[in-house]
Amino acid sequence: MTRIPIARPLLGDTEQDAVAEVLRSGWITQGPRVEAFEKAVAARVGAREAVAVSSCTAALHLALVVAGVGPGDEVICPSLSFVATANAIVHAGARPVFAEVDPATWCLDPADVETRITERTRAVMPVHQVGMPADLDGLGAVCGRHGLQLIEDAACALGSEYHGRPVGAGAYLACFSFHPRKILTTGEGGMIVTSSSELASRLRRLRHHGMSIDDRVRHEANTPLEEDYLERGWNYRMSDLHAAVGLAQLERLGGILDARRQIVARYRRALAGLPAMLAPFEPPGRRTNHQSLGLTLLPDAPISRDALMARLLDAGIATRRGIMTIHRASAYRDAVGDLRLPHSEEVSDRSLLLPLFVPMNGETVDRVCAELRCALSGCRQLER
Ligand SMILES: *Cc1c(COP(=O)(O)O)cnc(C)c1O
């Protein structure tokens, strides 16, 4: 019996051909494919500008830098997130301040954010958790009242919608990831979208060592151009090989979103009535891309989360623990002292992520659900 994976990227001939074409072209790092990918993402999301970089972590770092966040500043973010959210804040020289999430949506709770604002707070970084858009209206109001920047960790949220508009449309700064666990992949990669052309040009400079001229401009110039380094930047470039994969992937986005929604609907029907619920909850006005599907065990579940995961793995079904809490990771534990975030800890400890990928056929969903039904209704073992 082959193991059912938790996730699997959807890659095919179009991606292979696109990479081969870049290899044949002789220009493999940041070049025309990156520019085309940026334009395509900006158009899909409805953003004025998109700037491609090597990862979403790099994107978040640069977004913080151009927003003016630096040493001495505090940035409020959820602890219930991948560690990269807080690491990026540290890379910018600032201090992450962890706030609570709404246990239903798994996203930052604006009221809790407001209680953690100090005179050092400079920005709020919500995470659209596993694709579920955060409460941008509520957080925007908090930021407006206190003069704070809103920088979105949209790593998982390409294709998600907030009040009918794609996440990233009109955003001050929002950052997407193209890691293989995300909705689309380029292997590794990130994209910053922004409504500001000035921020976009500074982002383009900073990803390329702060250099005053683009490599391609120099390559194509008829006179020797001398570059200057206007500020100290990084090498955060995306390569044309990655961007070519991204362009091919973007064609698949609509189909992937539809397929994931259908798979989740099948899970929902099959798991009704059990002491567990699919998570996070999608409130009115928000539409998730279902980057991951959580299952939260209710207090009366007859099995613990970890025992359930072990049992599923025995049955050939891979799952993952629910989202980590950063404040309990070794790298952050000392810095946060005795901080407790009960909602975040509860979500993290009681949930797991279920297999969800395209294509995942109905039979496979049913096999996972049969194991879950058995384990969650107290039966010893499913006959196989
Ligand atoms: C995946 C992820 C990141 C990091 O993305 P990379 O492209 O791997 O750097 C950051 N934040 C969140 C919430 C993520 O899920």
The ligand as an ORCA input file, in Angstrom:
! r2SCAN-3c Opt
* xyz 0 1
  C       5.928     29.015      4.082
  C       5.753     30.208      4.935
  C       6.723     31.210      4.997
  C       8.075     31.075      4.351
  O       8.049     30.953      2.975
  P       9.433     30.582      2.211
  O       9.107     30.894      0.780
  O       9.660     29.130      2.442
  O      10.491     31.447      2.757
  C       6.465     32.333      5.749
  N       5.316     32.480      6.423
  C       4.352     31.525      6.399
  C       3.082     31.751      7.149
  C       4.548     30.358      5.671
  O       3.600     29.406      5.686
*
